[in-house]
């Protein structure tokens, strides 16, 4: 990821939003990049609501409760893209509807059979 854009969902905890650093390059992003041996540091953008999800890139939504027919993310990504990963507890039906309204061509995908 070259940019990280937090998305406020129905299950996002208020404390999580308040704990977000100001947008830009953060010390946490630098430390995480160093720990994972990345050569670049992702830019943290301002938080947006699910109904305001916008991107010019293909959007893949990791929906843990996908209908069981959702393809694996790694099987569909062919180039630059945006990936939305939900909060603990997953995305709600209302979250998914808002994302779909904001980005109608978003594709539901899975990261595999395990749900963390």
Biopython code that builds the backbone (N, CA, C, O; Angstrom):
import numpy as np
from Bio.PDB.StructureBuilder import StructureBuilder

atoms = [
    (1, "UNK", "N", (0.845, -1.195, 0.000)),
    (1, "UNK", "CA", (0.000, 0.000, 0.000)),
    (1, "UNK", "C", (0.878, 1.241, 0.000)),
    (1, "UNK", "O", (1.835, 1.342, 0.768)),
    (2, "UNK", "N", (0.549, 2.153, -0.844)),
    (2, "UNK", "CA", (1.264, 3.429, -0.834)),
    (2, "UNK", "C", (0.457, 4.484, -0.096)),
    (2, "UNK", "O", (0.986, 5.519, 0.308)),
    (3, "UNK", "N", (-0.852, 4.204, 0.076)),
    (3, "UNK", "CA", (-1.711, 5.094, 0.848)),
    (3, "UNK", "C", (-2.641, 4.254, 1.710)),
    (3, "UNK", "O", (-3.119, 3.205, 1.279)),
    (4, "UNK", "N", (-2.891, 4.711, 2.913)),
    (4, "UNK", "CA", (-3.850, 4.060, 3.807)),
    (4, "UNK", "C", (-4.954, 5.069, 4.099)),
    (4, "UNK", "O", (-4.690, 6.175, 4.571)),
    (5, "UNK", "N", (-6.192, 4.676, 3.814)),
    (5, "UNK", "CA", (-7.322, 5.560, 4.063)),
    (5, "UNK", "C", (-8.271, 4.848, 5.028)),
    (5, "UNK", "O", (-9.001, 3.948, 4.613)),
    (6, "UNK", "N", (-8.274, 5.230, 6.296)),
    (6, "UNK", "CA", (-9.195, 4.597, 7.244)),
    (6, "UNK", "C", (-10.645, 4.865, 6.834)),
    (6, "UNK", "O", (-10.977, 5.958, 6.374)),
    (7, "UNK", "N", (-11.503, 3.857, 7.006)),
    (7, "UNK", "CA", (-12.919, 3.982, 6.677)),
    (7, "UNK", "C", (-13.721, 3.752, 7.955)),
    (7, "UNK", "O", (-13.553, 2.741, 8.637)),
    (8, "UNK", "N", (-14.598, 4.708, 8.267)),
    (8, "UNK", "CA", (-15.454, 4.593, 9.459)),
    (8, "UNK", "C", (-16.661, 3.722, 9.092)),
    (8, "UNK", "O", (-17.449, 4.062, 8.210)),
    (9, "UNK", "N", (-16.780, 2.603, 9.784)),
    (9, "UNK", "CA", (-17.889, 1.678, 9.563)),
    (9, "UNK", "C", (-18.791, 1.684, 10.790)),
    (9, "UNK", "O", (-18.506, 2.358, 11.779)),
    (10, "UNK", "N", (-19.877, 0.931, 10.715)),
    (10, "UNK", "CA", (-20.786, 0.872, 11.862)),
    (10, "UNK", "C", (-20.124, 0.241, 13.090)),
    (10, "UNK", "O", (-20.529, 0.520, 14.219)),
    (11, "UNK", "N", (-19.130, -0.590, 12.884)),
    (11, "UNK", "CA", (-18.482, -1.251, 14.012)),
    (11, "UNK", "C", (-17.164, -0.592, 14.425)),
    (11, "UNK", "O", (-16.460, -1.109, 15.293)),
    (12, "UNK", "N", (-16.831, 0.536, 13.814)),
    (12, "UNK", "CA", (-15.615, 1.233, 14.203)),
    (12, "UNK", "C", (-15.813, 1.817, 15.593)),
    (12, "UNK", "O", (-16.805, 2.500, 15.847)),
    (13, "UNK", "N", (-14.887, 1.555, 16.477)),
    (13, "UNK", "CA", (-14.992, 2.075, 17.840)),
    (13, "UNK", "C", (-14.511, 3.515, 17.895)),
    (13, "UNK", "O", (-13.538, 3.886, 17.240)),
    (14, "UNK", "N", (-15.207, 4.319, 18.685)),
    (14, "UNK", "CA", (-14.872, 5.740, 18.810)),
    (14, "UNK", "C", (-13.413, 5.929, 19.226)),
    (14, "UNK", "O", (-12.734, 6.825, 18.724)),
    (15, "UNK", "N", (-12.934, 5.091, 20.137)),
    (15, "UNK", "CA", (-11.547, 5.204, 20.602)),
    (15, "UNK", "C", (-10.564, 4.978, 19.457)),
    (15, "UNK", "O", (-9.491, 5.581, 19.427)),
    (16, "UNK", "N", (-10.932, 4.106, 18.513)),
    (16, "UNK", "CA", (-10.058, 3.858, 17.370)),
    (16, "UNK", "C", (-9.928, 5.103, 16.503)),
    (16, "UNK", "O", (-8.842, 5.416, 16.014)),
    (17, "UNK", "N", (-11.033, 5.808, 16.315)),
    (17, "UNK", "CA", (-11.013, 7.032, 15.516)),
    (17, "UNK", "C", (-10.174, 8.094, 16.219)),
    (17, "UNK", "O", (-9.361, 8.771, 15.589)),
    (18, "UNK", "N", (-10.376, 8.233, 17.525)),
    (18, "UNK", "CA", (-9.642, 9.253, 18.286)),
    (18, "UNK", "C", (-8.150, 8.943, 18.346)),
    (18, "UNK", "O", (-7.332, 9.849, 18.503)),
    (19, "UNK", "N", (-7.797, 7.678, 18.222)),
    (19, "UNK", "CA", (-6.385, 7.291, 18.311)),
    (19, "UNK", "C", (-5.637, 7.475, 17.001)),
    (19, "UNK", "O", (-4.411, 7.371, 16.963)),
    (20, "UNK", "N", (-6.367, 7.748, 15.929)),
    (20, "UNK", "CA", (-5.698, 7.922, 14.634)),
    (20, "UNK", "C", (-4.808, 9.158, 14.663)),
    (20, "UNK", "O", (-5.217, 10.205, 15.165)),
    (21, "UNK", "N", (-3.613, 9.047, 14.139)),
    (21, "UNK", "CA", (-2.755, 10.233, 14.044)),
    (21, "UNK", "C", (-3.262, 11.145, 12.922)),
    (21, "UNK", "O", (-4.115, 10.752, 12.126)),
    (22, "UNK", "N", (-2.740, 12.329, 12.876)),
    (22, "UNK", "CA", (-3.093, 13.257, 11.803)),
    (22, "UNK", "C", (-2.654, 12.666, 10.472)),
    (22, "UNK", "O", (-1.662, 11.939, 10.411)),
    (23, "UNK", "N", (-3.391, 12.973, 9.401)),
    (23, "UNK", "CA", (-2.986, 12.460, 8.088)),
    (23, "UNK", "C", (-1.555, 12.881, 7.739)),
    (23, "UNK", "O", (-1.077, 13.932, 8.167)),
    (24, "UNK", "N", (-0.896, 12.050, 6.964)),
    (24, "UNK", "CA", (0.476, 12.323, 6.542)),
    (24, "UNK", "C", (1.353, 11.124, 6.827)),
    (24, "UNK", "O", (0.863, 10.019, 7.057)),
    (25, "UNK", "N", (2.648, 11.350, 6.810)),
    (25, "UNK", "CA", (3.581, 10.281, 7.154)),
    (25, "UNK", "C", (3.712, 10.272, 8.664)),
    (25, "UNK", "O", (4.019, 11.302, 9.263)),
    (26, "UNK", "N", (3.485, 9.132, 9.285)),
    (26, "UNK", "CA", (3.500, 9.045, 10.739)),
    (26, "UNK", "C", (4.673, 8.195, 11.209)),
    (26, "UNK", "O", (5.226, 7.390, 10.460)),
    (27, "UNK", "N", (5.031, 8.398, 12.462)),
    (27, "UNK", "CA", (6.125, 7.599, 13.018)),
    (27, "UNK", "C", (5.735, 6.119, 13.070)),
    (27, "UNK", "O", (6.586, 5.244, 12.908)),
    (28, "UNK", "N", (4.435, 5.842, 13.298)),
    (28, "UNK", "CA", (3.991, 4.447, 13.324)),
    (28, "UNK", "C", (4.142, 3.809, 11.951)),
    (28, "UNK", "O", (4.541, 2.650, 11.845)),
    (29, "UNK", "N", (3.824, 4.563, 10.893)),
    (29, "UNK", "CA", (3.968, 4.033, 9.535)),
    (29, "UNK", "C", (5.439, 3.797, 9.203)),
    (29, "UNK", "O", (5.789, 2.809, 8.558)),
    (30, "UNK", "N", (6.279, 4.698, 9.642)),
    (30, "UNK", "CA", (7.718, 4.531, 9.410)),
    (30, "UNK", "C", (8.213, 3.284, 10.144)),
    (30, "UNK", "O", (8.943, 2.473, 9.574)),
    (31, "UNK", "N", (7.814, 3.135, 11.409)),
    (31, "UNK", "CA", (8.249, 1.982, 12.201)),
    (31, "UNK", "C", (7.733, 0.674, 11.595)),
    (31, "UNK", "O", (8.470, -0.309, 11.524)),
    (32, "UNK", "N", (6.459, 0.659, 11.154)),
    (32, "UNK", "CA", (5.894, -0.548, 10.551)),
    (32, "UNK", "C", (6.615, -0.888, 9.252)),
    (32, "UNK", "O", (6.860, -2.060, 8.964)),
    (33, "UNK", "N", (6.953, 0.122, 8.474)),
    (33, "UNK", "CA", (7.681, -0.109, 7.220)),
    (33, "UNK", "C", (9.054, -0.695, 7.499)),
    (33, "UNK", "O", (9.488, -1.628, 6.823)),
    (34, "UNK", "N", (9.733, -0.148, 8.494)),
    (34, "UNK", "CA", (11.050, -0.674, 8.853)),
    (34, "UNK", "C", (10.944, -2.119, 9.335)),
    (34, "UNK", "O", (11.751, -2.967, 8.953)),
    (35, "UNK", "N", (9.940, -2.396, 10.178)),
    (35, "UNK", "CA", (9.778, -3.744, 10.723)),
    (35, "UNK", "C", (9.503, -4.762, 9.625)),
    (35, "UNK", "O", (9.982, -5.894, 9.695)),
    (36, "UNK", "N", (8.737, -4.370, 8.611)),
    (36, "UNK", "CA", (8.409, -5.300, 7.530)),
    (36, "UNK", "C", (9.386, -5.202, 6.362)),
    (36, "UNK", "O", (9.179, -5.806, 5.309)),
    (37, "UNK", "N", (10.449, -4.435, 6.567)),
    (37, "UNK", "CA", (11.522, -4.271, 5.580)),
    (37, "UNK", "C", (11.031, -3.693, 4.259)),
    (37, "UNK", "O", (11.533, -4.041, 3.190)),
    (38, "UNK", "N", (10.039, -2.804, 4.346)),
    (38, "UNK", "CA", (9.562, -2.083, 3.157)),
    (38, "UNK", "C", (10.515, -0.949, 2.851)),
    (38, "UNK", "O", (11.142, -0.394, 3.753)),
    (39, "UNK", "N", (10.623, -0.610, 1.600)),
    (39, "UNK", "CA", (11.473, 0.502, 1.204)),
    (39, "UNK", "C", (10.694, 1.804, 1.099)),
    (39, "UNK", "O", (11.284, 2.877, 0.963)),
    (40, "UNK", "N", (9.351, 1.710, 1.164)),
    (40, "UNK", "CA", (8.539, 2.921, 1.111)),
    (40, "UNK", "C", (7.636, 2.982, 2.335)),
    (40, "UNK", "O", (7.376, 1.969, 2.985)),
    (41, "UNK", "N", (7.167, 4.178, 2.634)),
    (41, "UNK", "CA", (6.289, 4.399, 3.781)),
    (41, "UNK", "C", (4.938, 4.854, 3.247)),
    (41, "UNK", "O", (4.869, 5.831, 2.500)),
    (42, "UNK", "N", (3.851, 4.155, 3.621)),
    (42, "UNK", "CA", (2.536, 4.577, 3.130)),
    (42, "UNK", "C", (2.095, 5.900, 3.762)),
    (42, "UNK", "O", (2.415, 6.204, 4.911)),
    (43, "UNK", "N", (1.357, 6.662, 2.979)),
    (43, "UNK", "CA", (0.801, 7.929, 3.424)),
    (43, "UNK", "C", (-0.546, 7.657, 4.078)),
    (43, "UNK", "O", (-1.391, 6.988, 3.484)),
    (44, "UNK", "N", (-0.762, 8.160, 5.287)),
    (44, "UNK", "CA", (-2.042, 8.014, 5.977)),
    (44, "UNK", "C", (-2.946, 9.165, 5.564)),
    (44, "UNK", "O", (-2.589, 10.333, 5.723)),
    (45, "UNK", "N", (-4.122, 8.830, 5.033)),
    (45, "UNK", "CA", (-5.090, 9.847, 4.633)),
    (45, "UNK", "C", (-6.141, 10.026, 5.719)),
    (45, "UNK", "O", (-6.193, 9.252, 6.675)),
    (46, "UNK", "N", (-6.972, 11.041, 5.572)),
    (46, "UNK", "CA", (-8.039, 11.321, 6.539)),
    (46, "UNK", "C", (-9.105, 10.232, 6.472)),
    (46, "UNK", "O", (-9.332, 9.632, 5.421)),
    (47, "UNK", "N", (-9.749, 9.988, 7.598)),
    (47, "UNK", "CA", (-10.796, 8.972, 7.673)),
    (47, "UNK", "C", (-12.017, 9.413, 6.870)),
    (47, "UNK", "O", (-12.359, 10.595, 6.835)),
    (48, "UNK", "N", (-12.674, 8.433, 6.221)),
    (48, "UNK", "CA", (-13.894, 8.689, 5.474)),
    (48, "UNK", "C", (-14.970, 7.702, 5.924)),
    (48, "UNK", "O", (-14.664, 6.634, 6.453)),
    (49, "UNK", "N", (-16.229, 8.072, 5.707)),
    (49, "UNK", "CA", (-17.352, 7.189, 6.019)),
    (49, "UNK", "C", (-17.539, 6.198, 4.864)),
    (49, "UNK", "O", (-17.063, 6.435, 3.754)),
    (50, "UNK", "N", (-18.226, 5.103, 5.129)),
    (50, "UNK", "CA", (-18.430, 4.088, 4.093)),
    (50, "UNK", "C", (-19.122, 4.681, 2.866)),
    (50, "UNK", "O", (-18.816, 4.294, 1.739)),
    (51, "UNK", "N", (-20.043, 5.607, 3.073)),
    (51, "UNK", "CA", (-20.763, 6.180, 1.938)),
    (51, "UNK", "C", (-19.910, 7.160, 1.130)),
    (51, "UNK", "O", (-20.332, 7.632, 0.075)),
    (52, "UNK", "N", (-18.717, 7.460, 1.626)),
    (52, "UNK", "CA", (-17.821, 8.388, 0.934)),
    (52, "UNK", "C", (-16.598, 7.681, 0.344)),
    (52, "UNK", "O", (-15.633, 8.335, -0.051)),
    (53, "UNK", "N", (-16.638, 6.362, 0.285)),
    (53, "UNK", "CA", (-15.509, 5.607, -0.278)),
    (53, "UNK", "C", (-15.414, 5.931, -1.765)),
    (53, "UNK", "O", (-16.340, 5.665, -2.531)),
    (54, "UNK", "N", (-14.298, 6.502, -2.158)),
    (54, "UNK", "CA", (-14.072, 6.858, -3.562)),
    (54, "UNK", "C", (-12.657, 6.444, -3.949)),
    (54, "UNK", "O", (-11.720, 6.601, -3.166)),
    (55, "UNK", "N", (-12.511, 5.921, -5.144)),
    (55, "UNK", "CA", (-11.200, 5.603, -5.692)),
    (55, "UNK", "C", (-11.336, 5.430, -7.192)),
    (55, "UNK", "O", (-12.360, 4.955, -7.683)),
    (56, "UNK", "N", (-10.310, 5.812, -7.909)),
    (56, "UNK", "CA", (-10.277, 5.585, -9.349)),
    (56, "UNK", "C", (-9.772, 4.177, -9.668)),
    (56, "UNK", "O", (-9.859, 3.721, -10.808)),
    (57, "UNK", "N", (-9.251, 3.506, -8.664)),
    (57, "UNK", "CA", (-8.719, 2.154, -8.838)),
    (57, "UNK", "C", (-9.826, 1.121, -8.656)),
    (57, "UNK", "O", (-10.850, 1.429, -8.045)),
    (58, "UNK", "N", (-9.649, -0.088, -9.166)),
    (58, "UNK", "CA", (-10.595, -1.157, -8.840)),
    (58, "UNK", "C", (-10.622, -1.348, -7.322)),
    (58, "UNK", "O", (-9.573, -1.346, -6.677)),
    (59, "UNK", "N", (-11.814, -1.512, -6.755)),
    (59, "UNK", "CA", (-11.960, -1.676, -5.304)),
    (59, "UNK", "C", (-12.384, -3.102, -4.997)),
    (59, "UNK", "O", (-13.381, -3.599, -5.522)),
    (60, "UNK", "N", (-11.608, -3.747, -4.139)),
    (60, "UNK", "CA", (-11.920, -5.089, -3.658)),
    (60, "UNK", "C", (-12.261, -4.985, -2.180)),
    (60, "UNK", "O", (-11.481, -4.461, -1.385)),
    (61, "UNK", "N", (-13.438, -5.491, -1.819)),
    (61, "UNK", "CA", (-13.928, -5.405, -0.440)),
    (61, "UNK", "C", (-13.824, -6.784, 0.187)),
    (61, "UNK", "O", (-14.484, -7.726, -0.252)),
    (62, "UNK", "N", (-13.000, -6.896, 1.206)),
    (62, "UNK", "CA", (-12.835, -8.163, 1.915)),
    (62, "UNK", "C", (-14.024, -8.327, 2.851)),
    (62, "UNK", "O", (-14.059, -7.753, 3.940)),
    (63, "UNK", "N", (-14.984, -9.108, 2.418)),
    (63, "UNK", "CA", (-16.227, -9.299, 3.165)),
    (63, "UNK", "C", (-16.226, -10.703, 3.744)),
    (63, "UNK", "O", (-16.449, -11.680, 3.029)),
    (64, "UNK", "N", (-15.976, -10.799, 5.032)),
    (64, "UNK", "CA", (-15.884, -12.103, 5.689)),
    (64, "UNK", "C", (-17.165, -12.906, 5.524)),
    (64, "UNK", "O", (-17.141, -14.136, 5.486)),
    (65, "UNK", "N", (-18.286, -12.195, 5.426)),
    (65, "UNK", "CA", (-19.559, -12.898, 5.312)),
    (65, "UNK", "C", (-20.038, -12.966, 3.865)),
    (65, "UNK", "O", (-21.239, -13.034, 3.607)),
    (66, "UNK", "N", (-19.108, -12.946, 2.937)),
    (66, "UNK", "CA", (-19.489, -13.071, 1.527)),
    (66, "UNK", "C", (-20.235, -14.386, 1.347)),
    (66, "UNK", "O", (-20.115, -15.289, 2.175)),
    (67, "UNK", "N", (-20.984, -14.491, 0.296)),
    (67, "UNK", "CA", (-21.890, -15.622, 0.086)),
    (67, "UNK", "C", (-21.213, -16.981, -0.116)),
    (67, "UNK", "O", (-21.884, -17.954, -0.458)),
    (68, "UNK", "N", (-19.929, -17.058, 0.085)),
    (68, "UNK", "CA", (-19.219, -18.321, -0.106)),
    (68, "UNK", "C", (-18.760, -18.508, -1.546)),
    (68, "UNK", "O", (-18.009, -19.434, -1.852)),
    (69, "UNK", "N", (-19.211, -17.634, -2.413)),
    (69, "UNK", "CA", (-18.828, -17.700, -3.818)),
    (69, "UNK", "C", (-17.819, -16.619, -4.166)),
    (69, "UNK", "O", (-17.359, -16.538, -5.305)),
    (70, "UNK", "N", (-17.473, -15.793, -3.195)),
    (70, "UNK", "CA", (-16.534, -14.697, -3.455)),
    (70, "UNK", "C", (-15.163, -15.267, -3.782)),
    (70, "UNK", "O", (-14.703, -16.198, -3.121)),
    (71, "UNK", "N", (-14.507, -14.714, -4.798)),
    (71, "UNK", "CA", (-13.167, -15.193, -5.144)),
    (71, "UNK", "C", (-12.140, -14.738, -4.109)),
    (71, "UNK", "O", (-12.369, -13.784, -3.366)),
    (72, "UNK", "N", (-11.025, -15.425, -4.074)),
    (72, "UNK", "CA", (-9.933, -15.023, -3.196)),
    (72, "UNK", "C", (-9.278, -13.781, -3.796)),
    (72, "UNK", "O", (-9.108, -13.687, -5.011)),
    (73, "UNK", "N", (-8.919, -12.843, -2.949)),
    (73, "UNK", "CA", (-8.318, -11.584, -3.399)),
    (73, "UNK", "C", (-7.156, -11.821, -4.353)),
    (73, "UNK", "O", (-7.059, -11.165, -5.390)),
    (74, "UNK", "N", (-6.280, -12.750, -4.009)),
    (74, "UNK", "CA", (-5.093, -12.981, -4.830)),
    (74, "UNK", "C", (-5.409, -13.587, -6.191)),
    (74, "UNK", "O", (-4.575, -13.560, -7.095)),
    (75, "UNK", "N", (-6.618, -14.136, -6.338)),
    (75, "UNK", "CA", (-7.012, -14.714, -7.619)),
    (75, "UNK", "C", (-7.573, -13.674, -8.587)),
    (75, "UNK", "O", (-7.703, -13.953, -9.778)),
    (76, "UNK", "N", (-7.905, -12.490, -8.098)),
    (76, "UNK", "CA", (-8.545, -11.496, -8.970)),
    (76, "UNK", "C", (-7.720, -10.233, -9.203)),
    (76, "UNK", "O", (-7.936, -9.536, -10.194)),
    (77, "UNK", "N", (-6.794, -9.931, -8.324)),
    (77, "UNK", "CA", (-6.001, -8.708, -8.479)),
    (77, "UNK", "C", (-5.009, -8.889, -9.616)),
    (77, "UNK", "O", (-4.246, -9.854, -9.650)),
    (78, "UNK", "N", (-5.037, -7.944, -10.543)),
    (78, "UNK", "CA", (-4.134, -8.030, -11.694)),
    (78, "UNK", "C", (-3.244, -6.797, -11.822)),
    (78, "UNK", "O", (-2.394, -6.743, -12.711)),
    (79, "UNK", "N", (-3.422, -5.827, -10.966)),
    (79, "UNK", "CA", (-2.635, -4.603, -11.038)),
    (79, "UNK", "C", (-2.957, -3.708, -9.862)),
    (79, "UNK", "O", (-3.507, -4.166, -8.861)),
    (80, "UNK", "N", (-2.618, -2.437, -9.975)),
    (80, "UNK", "CA", (-2.907, -1.503, -8.886)),
    (80, "UNK", "C", (-4.395, -1.534, -8.532)),
    (80, "UNK", "O", (-5.255, -1.595, -9.410)),
    (81, "UNK", "N", (-4.677, -1.491, -7.239)),
    (81, "UNK", "CA", (-6.066, -1.557, -6.781)),
    (81, "UNK", "C", (-6.182, -0.977, -5.380)),
    (81, "UNK", "O", (-5.184, -0.657, -4.734)),
    (82, "UNK", "N", (-7.421, -0.849, -4.930)),
    (82, "UNK", "CA", (-7.718, -0.458, -3.554)),
    (82, "UNK", "C", (-8.354, -1.671, -2.877)),
    (82, "UNK", "O", (-9.176, -2.365, -3.476)),
    (83, "UNK", "N", (-7.969, -1.919, -1.635)),
    (83, "UNK", "CA", (-8.504, -3.051, -0.877)),
    (83, "UNK", "C", (-9.086, -2.513, 0.419)),
    (83, "UNK", "O", (-8.403, -1.822, 1.174)),
    (84, "UNK", "N", (-10.353, -2.832, 0.676)),
    (84, "UNK", "CA", (-11.010, -2.399, 1.902)),
    (84, "UNK", "C", (-11.170, -3.618, 2.797)),
    (84, "UNK", "O", (-11.816, -4.597, 2.423)),
    (85, "UNK", "N", (-10.576, -3.548, 3.979)),
    (85, "UNK", "CA", (-10.668, -4.617, 4.971)),
    (85, "UNK", "C", (-11.503, -4.090, 6.126)),
    (85, "UNK", "O", (-11.227, -3.013, 6.655)),
    (86, "UNK", "N", (-12.507, -4.831, 6.512)),
    (86, "UNK", "CA", (-13.438, -4.382, 7.540)),
    (86, "UNK", "C", (-12.864, -4.423, 8.942)),
    (86, "UNK", "O", (-11.747, -4.891, 9.161)),
    (87, "UNK", "N", (-13.649, -3.926, 9.889)),
    (87, "UNK", "CA", (-13.237, -3.884, 11.292)),
    (87, "UNK", "C", (-13.449, -5.236, 11.972)),
    (87, "UNK", "O", (-13.973, -6.174, 11.371)),
    (88, "UNK", "N", (-13.040, -5.312, 13.209)),
    (88, "UNK", "CA", (-13.336, -6.501, 14.005)),
    (88, "UNK", "C", (-14.841, -6.692, 14.011)),
    (88, "UNK", "O", (-15.588, -5.749, 14.269)),
    (89, "UNK", "N", (-15.284, -7.896, 13.731)),
    (89, "UNK", "CA", (-16.715, -8.163, 13.648)),
    (89, "UNK", "C", (-17.234, -8.093, 12.221)),
    (89, "UNK", "O", (-18.363, -8.497, 11.942)),
    (90, "UNK", "N", (-16.407, -7.580, 11.321)),
    (90, "UNK", "CA", (-16.774, -7.534, 9.913)),
    (90, "UNK", "C", (-17.627, -6.340, 9.533)),
    (90, "UNK", "O", (-18.076, -5.571, 10.383)),
    (91, "UNK", "N", (-17.834, -6.210, 8.248)),
    (91, "UNK", "CA", (-18.678, -5.149, 7.712)),
    (91, "UNK", "C", (-20.138, -5.555, 7.865)),
    (91, "UNK", "O", (-20.489, -6.718, 7.669)),
    (92, "UNK", "N", (-20.981, -4.597, 8.214)),
    (92, "UNK", "CA", (-22.413, -4.881, 8.325)),
    (92, "UNK", "C", (-23.054, -4.825, 6.945)),
    (92, "UNK", "O", (-22.441, -4.358, 5.985)),
    (93, "UNK", "N", (-24.286, -5.303, 6.851)),
    (93, "UNK", "CA", (-25.014, -5.212, 5.590)),
    (93, "UNK", "C", (-25.166, -3.754, 5.161)),
    (93, "UNK", "O", (-25.079, -3.444, 3.973)),
    (94, "UNK", "N", (-25.397, -2.852, 6.133)),
    (94, "UNK", "CA", (-25.520, -1.421, 5.822)),
    (94, "UNK", "C", (-24.198, -0.859, 5.308)),
    (94, "UNK", "O", (-24.193, -0.041, 4.388)),
    (95, "UNK", "N", (-23.065, -1.291, 5.894)),
    (95, "UNK", "CA", (-21.747, -0.867, 5.402)),
    (95, "UNK", "C", (-21.571, -1.296, 3.950)),
    (95, "UNK", "O", (-21.164, -0.503, 3.102)),
    (96, "UNK", "N", (-21.883, -2.559, 3.675)),
    (96, "UNK", "CA", (-21.713, -3.084, 2.322)),
    (96, "UNK", "C", (-22.607, -2.362, 1.323)),
    (96, "UNK", "O", (-22.198, -2.108, 0.190)),
    (97, "UNK", "N", (-23.830, -2.031, 1.739)),
    (97, "UNK", "CA", (-24.747, -1.296, 0.862)),
    (97, "UNK", "C", (-24.211, 0.103, 0.579)),
    (97, "UNK", "O", (-24.277, 0.573, -0.557)),
    (98, "UNK", "N", (-23.680, 0.773, 1.603)),
    (98, "UNK", "CA", (-23.129, 2.124, 1.424)),
    (98, "UNK", "C", (-21.911, 2.096, 0.501)),
    (98, "UNK", "O", (-21.752, 2.964, -0.357)),
    (99, "UNK", "N", (-21.064, 1.102, 0.683)),
    (99, "UNK", "CA", (-19.869, 0.974, -0.168)),
    (99, "UNK", "C", (-20.301, 0.699, -1.612)),
    (99, "UNK", "O", (-19.750, 1.275, -2.550)),
    (100, "UNK", "N", (-21.273, -0.171, -1.780)),
    (100, "UNK", "CA", (-21.772, -0.501, -3.111)),
    (100, "UNK", "C", (-22.393, 0.714, -3.789)),
    (100, "UNK", "O", (-22.239, 0.891, -4.998)),
    (101, "UNK", "N", (-23.093, 1.552, -3.027)),
    (101, "UNK", "CA", (-23.689, 2.765, -3.594)),
    (101, "UNK", "C", (-22.604, 3.764, -3.995)),
    (101, "UNK", "O", (-22.720, 4.435, -5.020)),
    (102, "UNK", "N", (-21.555, 3.860, -3.186)),
    (102, "UNK", "CA", (-20.475, 4.806, -3.462)),
    (102, "UNK", "C", (-19.578, 4.316, -4.593)),
    (102, "UNK", "O", (-19.047, 5.119, -5.360)),
    (103, "UNK", "N", (-19.410, 3.013, -4.698)),
    (103, "UNK", "CA", (-18.511, 2.423, -5.707)),
    (103, "UNK", "C", (-19.194, 1.166, -6.264)),
    (103, "UNK", "O", (-18.874, 0.050, -5.857)),
    (104, "UNK", "N", (-20.143, 1.356, -7.202)),
    (104, "UNK", "CA", (-20.961, 0.238, -7.680)),
    (104, "UNK", "C", (-20.180, -0.933, -8.271)),
    (104, "UNK", "O", (-20.670, -2.063, -8.267)),
    (105, "UNK", "N", (-18.987, -0.684, -8.773)),
    (105, "UNK", "CA", (-18.222, -1.780, -9.366)),
    (105, "UNK", "C", (-17.272, -2.455, -8.378)),
    (105, "UNK", "O", (-16.405, -3.231, -8.780)),
    (106, "UNK", "N", (-17.433, -2.159, -7.081)),
    (106, "UNK", "CA", (-16.612, -2.825, -6.063)),
    (106, "UNK", "C", (-16.885, -4.327, -6.104)),
    (106, "UNK", "O", (-18.008, -4.760, -6.362)),
    (107, "UNK", "N", (-15.844, -5.110, -5.847)),
    (107, "UNK", "CA", (-15.952, -6.566, -5.917)),
    (107, "UNK", "C", (-15.725, -7.156, -4.526)),
    (107, "UNK", "O", (-14.713, -6.879, -3.883)),
    (108, "UNK", "N", (-16.678, -7.973, -4.067)),
    (108, "UNK", "CA", (-16.517, -8.667, -2.782)),
    (108, "UNK", "C", (-15.527, -9.805, -2.978)),
    (108, "UNK", "O", (-15.644, -10.585, -3.923)),
    (109, "UNK", "N", (-14.555, -9.896, -2.082)),
    (109, "UNK", "CA", (-13.553, -10.960, -2.135)),
    (109, "UNK", "C", (-13.371, -11.532, -0.747)),
    (109, "UNK", "O", (-13.894, -11.004, 0.234)),
    (110, "UNK", "N", (-12.629, -12.609, -0.679)),
    (110, "UNK", "CA", (-12.300, -13.225, 0.601)),
    (110, "UNK", "C", (-10.775, -13.279, 0.726)),
    (110, "UNK", "O", (-10.052, -13.235, -0.270)),
    (111, "UNK", "N", (-10.313, -13.374, 1.950)),
    (111, "UNK", "CA", (-8.896, -13.582, 2.216)),
    (111, "UNK", "C", (-8.614, -15.027, 2.578)),
    (111, "UNK", "O", (-7.477, -15.396, 2.869)),
    (112, "UNK", "N", (-9.664, -15.843, 2.558)),
    (112, "UNK", "CA", (-9.533, -17.256, 2.887)),
    (112, "UNK", "C", (-10.597, -17.697, 3.859)),
    (112, "UNK", "O", (-11.434, -16.890, 4.265)),
    (113, "UNK", "N", (-10.586, -18.972, 4.246)),
    (113, "UNK", "CA", (-11.654, -19.520, 5.074)),
    (113, "UNK", "C", (-11.601, -19.060, 6.540)),
    (113, "UNK", "O", (-12.627, -19.088, 7.219)),
    (114, "UNK", "N", (-10.451, -18.646, 7.034)),
    (114, "UNK", "CA", (-10.349, -18.253, 8.444)),
    (114, "UNK", "C", (-10.791, -16.814, 8.630)),
    (114, "UNK", "O", (-10.465, -15.950, 7.817)),
    (115, "UNK", "N", (-11.525, -16.557, 9.690)),
    (115, "UNK", "CA", (-11.939, -15.202, 10.038)),
    (115, "UNK", "C", (-11.279, -14.866, 11.364)),
    (115, "UNK", "O", (-11.444, -15.586, 12.348)),
    (116, "UNK", "N", (-10.532, -13.771, 11.387)),
    (116, "UNK", "CA", (-9.853, -13.381, 12.615)),
    (116, "UNK", "C", (-10.716, -12.494, 13.454)),
    (116, "UNK", "O", (-10.300, -12.068, 14.531)),
]
sb = StructureBuilder()
sb.init_structure("model")
sb.init_model(0)
sb.init_chain("A")
sb.init_seg("    ")
for serial, (resi, resn, name, xyz) in enumerate(atoms, 1):
    if name == "N":
        sb.init_residue(resn, " ", resi, " ")
    sb.init_atom(name, np.array(xyz, "f"), 0.0, 1.0, " ", f" {name:<3s}", serial, name[0])
structure = sb.get_structure()
